[in-house]
């Protein structure tokens, strides 16, 4: 056997952590995400809430319509990250390579440690037991010959499940008559394309390979291989350096059409992007701006730049991109960098030789912080570490929206 892979997936992770820490929440429909009176979506929910048809990414108002008596909570990402670190320490002890997909999910290559499926079964049971004993949470585990099969297996018996798919034939037998949505990477739009062409099941993909490839190109070729259980991808340990982009975005609780306010918020987002980029020693060769208007239409703008991780340079470019956007009420705004590299490359301009560029940037940053403090009465520079946190960033942006001086902009 070429490889044995374990996929571990925590059960309703955020909700389970909250129920662990507050037993009074157990057995109740718990929804983690935005509040019902806010804009936003469901991050995750307890299995009791799922009985009402609630799921991740559902609009929070739709969730409330379905379950008005549910318990709604904002996520506590600092807590979840700390729990995730505990989980990763346990799981990685049994793997040659560990690929963490999210805080609560991982692929583990246990080929060397397990030797065979009996050994992998023992490792999987140990992981489940240690996760419960040491962290107080349940997880679902799949053991298989490939990454796709392992992920499929972990989903098969949720929650607190265990399932094995030992070879491609077992995968085919399990999946053959299921809807195409059951295959990894097939989302609603891809499924709709396939359904419109009369391709509804995995069996249909097997029997109409040419049609699938014609419809979907490279993705279609990938799906035809998956339909026959073929997936030779290796477990690749995640490194931040492998990321394609770094970005931060936020949704306003009320639409914003004040350009000055949008620029101020872009500055905070740029600071957050800089913080993450510097944390991993990454630079971007381009800046992106993302906008979602009040009518839910989203657009993005981008511009190639010299390599940078500087909040000021990100902010300058993002503001220029904002000037190209139609003047309409905005629901969401985001900024980021892309085409990442670990190498800083910059060709000095003539102006760089004439002035102390670093001092000039520091002076400009100081001036922006001063302007924001005067405008909102908040000492942003002193409390930057708080701004980097997801919840504080959103609360700060909302405060800025509500307290923006009426005589500006």
C-alpha positions in Angstrom: 0.0 0.0 0.0 1.4 3.4 -1.1 0.0 5.4 1.8 -2.3 5.4 4.7 -4.0 8.7 5.6 -6.1 9.7 8.5 -8.5 12.6 8.3 -9.5 14.1 11.7 -12.5 16.6 11.9 -13.8 18.0 15.1 -17.6 17.9 15.6 -19.2 21.4 15.5 -15.9 22.7 16.9 -16.7 26.2 18.1 -20.1 25.2 19.5 -18.5 22.1 21.2 -15.8 24.3 22.9 -18.5 26.6 24.2 -20.6 23.7 25.5 -17.6 22.1 27.1 -16.9 25.4 29.0 -20.5 26.0 29.9 -22.4 22.7 30.4 -25.7 24.6 30.6 -25.5 25.0 26.8 -25.5 21.3 26.2 -28.5 19.8 24.5 -29.6 23.2 23.3 -29.6 24.8 19.8 -26.4 26.8 19.9 -25.5 29.1 17.0 -22.1 30.6 16.8 -21.7 33.7 14.5 -23.4 37.0 14.3 -26.3 38.1 16.5 -29.8 37.9 15.0 -30.0 41.7 15.0 -26.6 42.0 13.1 -25.5 41.4 9.6 -23.5 38.2 9.1 -23.7 34.5 8.9 -23.5 31.3 11.0 -19.9 30.2 11.7 -21.1 26.8 13.1 -23.8 25.5 15.2 -24.6 22.6 17.5 -26.2 19.4 16.2 -29.4 20.4 18.0 -29.5 23.6 15.9 -28.9 21.6 12.7 -32.2 19.8 13.3 -33.8 23.2 12.3 -32.0 23.2 9.0 -29.3 25.6 10.2 -25.8 25.2 8.7 -22.5 27.1 8.4 -22.5 30.2 6.2 -26.3 30.5 6.5 -27.5 34.1 6.8 -28.0 34.8 10.5 -31.5 36.2 10.0 -32.6 33.1 8.2 -31.1 31.0 11.1 -33.1 33.1 13.5 -36.3 32.7 11.5 -35.9 28.9 11.7 -34.8 28.9 15.3 -35.9 32.0 17.2 -35.4 30.2 20.6 -31.8 29.3 19.8 -28.8 30.6 21.8 -26.8 32.9 19.7 -23.1 33.7 20.5 -20.2 35.6 18.9 -17.2 33.4 18.2 -14.2 33.6 20.5 -11.3 33.0 18.1 -8.6 33.4 20.7 -10.1 30.5 22.7 -10.6 28.3 19.6 -7.0 28.9 18.5 -5.7 27.8 22.0 -7.8 24.6 21.8 -6.6 24.0 18.3 -3.0 24.2 19.4 -3.7 21.4 21.9 -5.4 19.3 19.2 -2.5 19.7 16.8 0.0 18.7 19.4 -1.9 15.4 20.0 -2.5 14.6 16.3 1.0 15.4 15.0 2.5 12.9 17.5 1.2 10.0 15.3 2.1 11.3 11.8 5.1 11.7 9.6 3.4 14.7 8.0 0.4 16.7 9.2 -1.6 19.0 7.0 -3.9 21.3 8.9 -6.8 22.6 6.8 -8.3 24.7 9.6 -8.3 25.1 13.3 -10.3 21.8 13.7 -9.4 19.6 10.7 -6.2 17.8 9.6 -4.8 15.2 7.2 -2.2 12.9 8.9 0.2 10.6 7.0 0.5 7.6 9.2 2.0 5.2 6.6 5.3 4.6 8.5 3.8 4.6 12.0 0.8 2.3 11.2 2.4 -0.1 8.7 -1.0 -1.4 7.8 -4.7 -0.7 8.3 -4.8 -2.5 11.7 -2.1 -0.2 12.9 -3.9 2.8 11.4 -7.1 1.7 13.2 -5.3 1.7 16.5 -3.8 5.1 15.9 -7.3 6.5 15.0 -8.8 5.1 18.1 -6.0 6.5 20.2 -6.5 10.0 18.6 -10.2 9.9 19.4 -9.6 8.8 23.0 -6.9 11.4 23.7 -8.9 14.2 22.1 -11.8 13.3 24.4 -9.7 12.8 27.5 -7.2 15.7 27.2 -9.3 18.3 25.4 -12.8 17.3 26.4 -14.2 17.2 22.8 -15.2 14.6 20.3 -13.9 14.2 16.7 -14.8 12.1 13.7 -12.0 10.1 12.1 -11.6 8.6 8.7 -8.8 6.1 7.6 -8.2 5.6 4.0 -5.7 5.1 1.1 -6.0 8.7 -0.1 -6.8 12.2 1.1 -10.2 12.4 -0.6 -11.2 8.9 0.7 -10.1 9.8 4.2 -12.1 13.0 4.2 -15.1 11.2 2.8 -14.7 8.5 5.6 -14.6 11.1 8.4 -17.9 12.6 7.2 -19.6 9.2 6.9 -20.5 8.6 10.6 -20.5 12.1 12.1 -20.6 13.1 14.9 -18.0 11.1 17.0 -17.7 8.7 14.1 -15.1 6.3 12.7 -15.0 4.9 9.2 -12.5 3.2 6.8 -12.1 3.2 3.1 -9.2 0.8 2.4 -8.9 1.0 -1.4 -10.3 2.6 -4.6 -12.9 -0.2 -5.1 -14.3 0.4 -1.6 -14.5 4.1 -2.4 -16.4 3.5 -5.7 -18.8 1.1 -4.0 -19.6 3.7 -1.4 -20.0 6.7 -3.8 -21.2 5.2 -7.1 -24.9 6.1 -6.7 -24.5 9.3 -4.7 -25.1 12.8 -6.0 -22.1 14.5 -7.6 -22.1 16.9 -4.6 -20.7 14.0 -2.6 -17.4 14.3 -4.4 -14.6 16.6 -3.0 -14.5 20.1 -4.6 -18.0 19.8 -6.2 -19.9 22.9 -5.0 -23.4 24.1 -5.8 -22.4 25.9 -9.1 -20.4 22.9 -10.4 -23.2 20.5 -9.4 -25.7 22.7 -11.3 -23.6 22.6 -14.4 -23.4 18.8 -14.2 -27.1 18.4 -13.4 -28.2 20.6 -16.4 -26.2 18.2 -18.6 -27.9 15.2 -17.2 -25.0 14.2 -14.9 -26.4 13.6 -11.5 -24.4 10.8 -9.8 -20.9 9.6 -9.5 -21.9 6.8 -11.9 -22.9 9.4 -14.5 -19.4 11.0 -14.2 -17.8 7.6 -14.9 -20.0 7.0 -17.9 -19.8 10.5 -19.4 -16.2 11.4 -18.8 -15.8 13.4 -22.0 -18.8 15.5 -21.3 -17.6 16.3 -17.8 -14.1 17.3 -19.1 -15.7 19.4 -21.8 -17.9 21.2 -19.3 -15.3 21.8 -16.5 -11.9 21.6 -18.1 -9.1 20.7 -15.6 -11.6 20.4 -12.8 -13.6 18.0 -14.9 -10.5 15.8 -15.5 -9.9 15.8 -11.7 -13.5 14.8 -11.0 -13.4 11.9 -13.5 -10.3 10.6 -11.7 -12.1 11.0 -8.3 -15.1 9.1 -9.6 -12.8 6.1 -10.0 -11.2 6.6 -6.6 -8.0 8.0 -8.0 -6.2 10.6 -5.8 -2.5 10.4 -5.4 -2.0 13.7 -3.6 0.4 13.6 -0.6 -0.1 15.1 2.8 1.7 18.4 2.7 2.5 20.2 6.0 1.0 23.7 5.8 3.3 26.6 5.9 2.1 30.2 5.8 4.7 30.8 3.1 2.5 28.6 0.9 -0.4 31.0 1.0 -1.4 32.8 -2.1 -2.7 35.9 -0.4 -3.3 37.6 2.9 -6.4 39.7 3.5 -8.8 41.1 6.1 -12.4 42.2 5.5 -15.4 43.2 7.5 -19.1 43.7 7.1 -20.8 46.9 8.3 -24.0 46.5 10.3 -25.4 49.4 8.1 -24.4 50.3 4.6 -21.7 52.9 4.3 -21.4 55.5 1.5 -19.0 57.9 3.2 -15.7 57.7 1.4 -13.7 59.2 4.3 -15.0 56.6 6.7 -14.2 53.8 4.2 -10.6 55.1 3.9 -10.3 55.1 7.7 -11.5 51.5 7.9 -9.1 50.6 5.0 -6.2 51.9 7.2 -7.2 49.5 10.0 -7.5 46.6 7.6 -4.1 47.4 6.1 -2.6 47.3 9.6 -4.1 43.8 10.1 -2.7 42.6 6.8 0.8 44.1 7.7 0.7 42.3 11.1 0.0 38.9 9.6 2.5 39.4 6.7 5.3 40.4 9.1 4.4 37.5 11.4 5.3 35.0 8.7 8.0 37.0 6.9 5.9 37.5 3.7 5.8 40.3 1.2 3.1 41.0 -1.4 3.7 42.0 -5.0 0.2 43.4 -5.4 -2.7 44.9 -3.4 -6.3 43.9 -3.6 -9.5 45.7 -2.6 -12.8 43.8 -2.2 -16.2 45.5 -2.1 -19.7 44.1 -1.6 -22.4 46.6 -2.3 -25.8 46.9 -0.5 -27.4 44.8 -3.3 -24.9 42.0 -2.5 -23.0 42.5 -5.8 -19.3 41.9 -5.1 -16.3 43.3 -7.0 -12.6 43.2 -6.5 -9.8 45.4 -7.8 -6.1 44.7 -7.8 -2.9 46.4 -8.7 0.6 45.0 -9.0 3.2 46.7 -6.8 6.7 46.5 -5.6 7.2 44.0 -2.8 5.8 45.3 0.5 4.4 44.3 3.9 4.0 47.9 4.9 0.5 49.0 6.1 1.0 52.4 4.8 1.8 51.2 1.2 -1.1 48.8 1.3 -3.4 51.5 2.5 -2.2 54.0 -0.2 -2.8 51.5 -3.0 -6.2 50.3 -1.5 -7.4 53.9 -1.3 -6.4 54.5 -5.0 -8.4 51.3 -5.9 -11.3 52.6 -3.9 -11.4 55.7 -6.0 -12.2 53.5 -9.0 -15.2 52.0 -7.4 -18.7 53.3 -8.2 -20.1 55.6 -5.4 -22.8 53.3 -4.0 -23.7 52.1 -0.5 -21.2 49.5 0.7 -21.9 46.5 2.9 -18.5 44.9 3.1 -14.9 46.1 2.5 -11.6 44.2 2.5 -8.0 44.8 1.7 -5.1 42.4 1.1 -1.9 41.5 -0.6 -1.2 38.8 -3.2 1.5 37.1 -5.2 3.4 36.5 -1.9 7.1 36.0 -1.5 9.6 35.7 1.3 12.1 37.8 -0.6 12.1 41.6 -0.3 12.8 43.1 -3.7 12.6 46.8 -4.4 14.1 49.1 -7.0 14.9 52.4 -5.3 13.4 55.5 -7.0 15.2 58.8 -7.4 13.1 60.2 -4.6 14.3 57.4 -2.3 17.8 58.6 -2.7 16.9 62.2 -1.9 14.9 61.6 1.3 14.9 59.4 4.3 12.0 57.2 3.1 11.6 55.3 6.4 11.4 58.5 8.4 8.9 59.9 6.0 6.7 56.9 6.3 6.9 56.9 10.1 5.9 60.6 10.0 3.0 59.9 7.7 1.8 57.0 9.9 2.0 59.2 13.0 -0.1 61.8 11.2 -2.8 59.2 10.2 -3.0 57.9 13.8 -3.3 61.5 15.0 -6.1 62.2 12.6 -8.0 59.1 13.6 -7.6 59.9 17.3 -8.9 63.4 16.8 -11.8 62.1 14.6 -13.0 59.3 16.8 -11.4 59.9 20.2 -9.6 56.5 20.1 -5.9 55.9 20.6 -5.4 53.4 17.8 -1.6 53.4 17.9 -1.6 52.5 21.6 -4.0 49.6 21.2 -2.9 48.0 18.0 -2.6 44.5 19.4 -6.3 44.7 20.2 -7.2 45.9 16.7 -5.6 42.8 15.2 -8.2 40.6 16.9 -11.2 39.8 14.8 -13.9 40.8 17.3 -12.2 44.0 18.4 -11.6 45.1 14.8 -15.3 44.7 14.0 -16.4 46.5 17.2 -14.0 49.3 16.4 -15.2 49.7 12.8 -18.8 49.8 14.1 -17.9 52.5 16.6 -16.3 54.5 13.9 -19.3 54.2 11.7 -21.7 55.3 14.5 -19.4 58.2 15.6 -18.1 59.5 12.3 -18.3 63.4 12.5 -21.3 64.6 10.5 -19.5 67.6 9.2 -16.9 65.5 7.3 -17.1 63.7 4.0 
